[in-house]
Amino acid sequence: MSRISVRGFAVASATAVTTVGAVVGVAAGSTPAVDDNNFEATAADTTLLADIPAGQQAQVQTASLTQQADAQASAADATAKKSAEESARIQAAKDAKTKKQAAEDKLEKERQEKERQDKEDRASRSEVRSASTFAVQGSYSVAEIQAMARQIVPADQFQCFSNIVNHESTWNYRATNPSSGAYGLVQAYPGSKMASAGADWQTNPATQIKWGLSYMNGRYGSPCGAWSFWLQHHSY
């Protein structure tokens, strides 16, 4: 029997089976599918089936299948690694988002707490100042009324309070609007509303200031809130 080279004796068992079939065909006298020149040209990159003892051919095929399995396992490992990396990236993104939200929630909570504390502090200061007593006089100068206001109105709100009083009455605690009947420093309408702060609302600037501050806090949150409204509407 001639030594016949088989191109690409592959590492796959299917190729090995095909190769064996080709050898059997030649031994039986069948015409080869390729000519002798083609065999010679490929002799350098082929494995000679005749060179492999019959008892070792199964081992060669087994080794080929093992290589295939190793290659598939390697590919599966690479896929699993890529999948794990992608899952880790997604989880990291979720963790970062959760952490950011927690930080924002903490800041918002701190802001609300500070706002609440500031409001309580203002209320406390107002209560202390409102409890202050001022000597009753027959008349008061603008400077005296402003001094009262500085003791009653929180320092950070005094300028806004002063701006409103300047526009409403120019610090005249007896100022009366002839058309509407609004009265006093903050032009309460009707003036009798200020009785809730004291029966002497008509003659005591301190009573008017206390009522005005309470009104601004209650309706606008603060004198500065009232002033912002006044700038837009020229009334409050």
C-alpha positions as CSV (number, residue, x, y, z in Angstrom):
1,M,0.0,0.0,0.0
2,S,1.3,3.5,-0.9
3,R,1.9,6.0,1.9
4,I,-0.8,8.6,1.3
5,S,-0.7,12.0,2.9
6,V,-3.9,13.3,4.4
7,R,-4.3,17.2,4.4
8,G,-5.1,18.7,7.6
9,F,-5.4,15.7,9.9
10,A,-7.4,17.8,12.2
11,V,-7.8,17.8,16.0
12,A,-11.5,17.0,15.6
13,S,-12.7,13.4,15.5
14,A,-14.9,14.0,12.5
15,T,-11.9,15.0,10.4
16,A,-10.1,11.9,11.6
17,V,-12.9,9.7,10.5
18,T,-13.0,11.3,7.1
19,T,-9.3,10.8,6.7
20,V,-9.5,7.1,7.5
21,G,-12.3,6.8,4.9
22,A,-10.0,8.4,2.3
23,V,-7.2,5.9,3.1
24,V,-9.6,2.9,2.9
25,G,-10.8,4.1,-0.5
26,V,-7.3,4.2,-1.9
27,A,-6.5,0.8,-0.6
28,A,-9.6,-0.6,-2.4
29,G,-8.4,0.8,-5.7
30,S,-10.7,3.9,-5.8
31,T,-9.6,7.0,-7.7
32,P,-8.3,9.6,-5.3
33,A,-10.2,12.9,-5.2
34,V,-6.9,14.9,-5.8
35,D,-3.9,14.2,-8.0
36,D,-0.4,13.1,-7.0
37,N,1.0,16.6,-7.4
38,N,-1.5,18.0,-4.9
39,F,-0.4,15.3,-2.4
40,E,3.2,16.1,-2.9
41,A,2.6,19.9,-2.5
42,T,0.9,19.5,0.8
43,A,3.2,16.9,2.3
44,A,4.9,19.5,4.4
45,D,1.8,20.5,6.4
46,T,0.1,17.2,6.7
47,T,0.1,14.2,9.1
48,L,0.7,10.8,7.4
49,L,-1.9,8.4,8.6
50,A,0.5,5.6,7.6
51,D,3.1,7.0,9.9
52,I,0.7,6.6,12.9
53,P,0.5,3.1,14.3
54,A,-3.0,1.7,14.2
55,G,-3.1,1.3,17.9
56,Q,-2.3,5.0,18.5
57,Q,-4.8,6.5,16.1
58,A,-7.6,6.4,18.8
59,Q,-5.2,8.2,21.2
60,V,-4.6,10.9,18.6
61,Q,-8.3,11.4,18.2
62,T,-8.8,11.5,21.9
63,A,-6.1,14.1,22.3
64,S,-7.8,16.2,19.6
65,L,-11.1,16.1,21.4
66,T,-9.3,17.0,24.6
67,Q,-7.9,20.1,22.9
68,Q,-11.3,21.0,21.6
69,A,-12.7,20.7,25.1
70,D,-9.9,22.8,26.6
71,A,-10.6,25.5,23.9
72,Q,-14.3,25.5,24.7
73,A,-13.6,25.7,28.4
74,S,-11.2,28.6,27.9
75,A,-13.9,30.4,25.8
76,A,-16.5,29.7,28.5
77,D,-14.1,31.1,31.2
78,A,-13.6,34.2,29.2
79,T,-17.3,34.7,28.7
80,A,-18.0,34.1,32.4
81,K,-15.2,36.6,33.3
82,K,-16.7,39.2,31.0
83,S,-20.2,38.6,32.4
84,A,-18.8,38.9,36.0
85,E,-17.0,42.2,35.1
86,E,-20.2,43.6,33.6
87,S,-22.2,42.6,36.6
88,A,-19.6,44.2,38.9
89,R,-19.8,47.4,36.8
90,I,-23.6,47.6,37.0
91,Q,-23.5,46.9,40.8
92,A,-20.9,49.6,41.3
93,A,-23.0,52.1,39.4
94,K,-26.0,51.2,41.5
95,D,-24.0,51.5,44.7
96,A,-22.7,54.9,43.6
97,K,-26.3,56.1,42.9
98,T,-27.5,54.9,46.2
99,K,-24.6,56.6,48.0
100,K,-25.3,59.8,46.2
101,Q,-29.0,59.7,47.1
102,A,-28.2,59.0,50.7
103,A,-25.8,62.0,50.8
104,E,-28.5,64.3,49.2
105,D,-31.1,63.0,51.6
106,K,-28.8,63.8,54.5
107,L,-28.1,67.3,53.3
108,E,-31.8,67.9,52.8
109,K,-32.5,66.6,56.3
110,E,-29.8,68.9,57.8
111,R,-31.2,71.8,55.8
112,Q,-34.7,71.2,57.1
113,E,-33.4,70.8,60.7
114,K,-31.5,74.1,60.5
115,E,-34.5,75.8,59.1
116,R,-36.7,74.5,61.9
117,Q,-34.1,75.5,64.5
118,D,-33.8,79.0,63.0
119,K,-37.6,79.4,63.1
120,E,-37.7,78.3,66.7
121,D,-34.9,80.7,67.6
122,R,-36.7,83.6,65.9
123,A,-39.9,82.7,67.7
124,S,-38.0,82.5,71.0
125,R,-36.4,85.9,70.4
126,S,-39.7,87.4,69.5
127,E,-41.3,86.1,72.6
128,V,-38.5,87.5,74.7
129,R,-38.7,90.9,73.0
130,S,-42.5,90.9,73.1
131,A,-42.3,90.5,76.8
132,S,-40.2,93.6,77.2
133,T,-41.9,96.5,78.8
134,F,-41.5,100.1,77.6
135,A,-42.4,103.1,79.6
136,V,-45.6,104.6,78.4
137,Q,-45.2,108.2,77.1
138,G,-47.5,110.9,75.9
139,S,-45.7,111.0,72.6
140,Y,-42.7,109.3,70.9
141,S,-40.1,110.5,68.5
142,V,-39.1,108.5,65.4
143,A,-35.8,107.7,67.0
144,E,-37.5,106.3,70.1
145,I,-39.9,104.2,68.0
146,Q,-37.1,102.8,66.0
147,A,-35.2,102.0,69.1
148,M,-38.2,100.0,70.3
149,A,-38.4,98.2,67.0
150,R,-34.7,97.2,67.2
151,Q,-35.4,95.6,70.6
152,I,-38.5,93.8,69.4
153,V,-37.7,92.8,65.7
154,P,-34.9,90.2,65.1
155,A,-31.7,91.9,64.0
156,D,-31.6,90.1,60.7
157,Q,-35.2,91.2,59.9
158,F,-35.1,94.8,61.1
159,Q,-34.1,96.4,57.8
160,C,-37.0,94.7,56.0
161,F,-39.4,95.7,58.8
162,S,-38.0,99.2,58.6
163,N,-38.5,99.4,54.9
164,I,-42.2,98.5,55.2
165,V,-42.8,101.0,58.0
166,N,-41.0,103.7,56.0
167,H,-43.3,103.2,53.1
168,E,-46.5,102.7,55.1
169,S,-46.3,105.4,57.7
170,T,-42.8,107.0,57.8
171,W,-42.6,105.8,61.4
172,N,-45.7,107.8,62.4
173,Y,-47.5,105.6,65.0
174,R,-50.7,107.8,64.6
175,A,-50.7,107.7,60.8
176,T,-54.2,107.2,59.4
177,N,-55.2,106.5,55.8
178,P,-58.2,108.7,55.2
179,S,-59.7,106.5,52.5
180,S,-59.3,103.1,54.0
181,G,-59.0,103.8,57.7
182,A,-55.7,101.8,58.0
183,Y,-53.9,102.9,61.1
184,G,-50.5,103.1,62.8
185,L,-46.9,102.2,61.9
186,V,-47.7,99.2,59.8
187,Q,-51.1,100.5,58.6
188,A,-53.2,97.7,60.0
189,Y,-56.6,97.5,58.4
190,P,-58.7,98.0,60.3
191,G,-56.5,99.4,63.0
192,S,-58.6,97.6,65.7
193,K,-56.9,94.4,64.6
194,M,-53.9,95.5,66.7
195,A,-56.0,95.1,69.9
196,S,-54.8,91.5,69.9
197,A,-51.4,92.8,70.9
198,G,-52.6,95.3,73.4
199,A,-55.5,97.5,74.3
200,D,-53.3,100.6,73.9
201,W,-52.7,99.9,70.2
202,Q,-53.8,103.5,69.2
203,T,-51.1,105.2,71.4
204,N,-48.3,102.7,72.0
205,P,-45.8,102.2,69.2
206,A,-44.5,99.0,70.9
207,T,-47.9,97.4,70.7
208,Q,-48.1,98.3,67.0
209,I,-44.6,96.9,66.4
210,K,-45.4,93.6,68.2
211,W,-48.6,93.2,66.2
212,G,-46.9,94.1,62.9
213,L,-44.1,91.6,63.5
214,S,-46.6,88.9,64.4
215,Y,-48.6,89.6,61.2
216,M,-45.6,89.5,58.9
217,N,-44.3,86.3,60.5
218,G,-47.7,84.6,60.2
219,R,-48.6,85.6,56.7
220,Y,-45.2,85.9,55.0
221,G,-42.8,83.9,57.2
222,S,-40.8,87.0,58.2
223,P,-40.6,90.7,57.7
224,C,-38.2,90.0,54.8
225,G,-40.8,87.8,53.2
226,A,-43.3,90.6,53.6
227,W,-40.9,93.1,52.1
228,S,-40.4,90.8,49.1
229,F,-44.1,90.7,48.6
230,W,-44.4,94.5,49.0
231,L,-41.8,95.1,46.3
232,Q,-43.9,93.3,43.8
233,H,-47.4,94.5,44.9
234,H,-46.7,97.8,46.8
235,S,-48.8,96.4,49.6
236,Y,-48.7,93.5,51.9
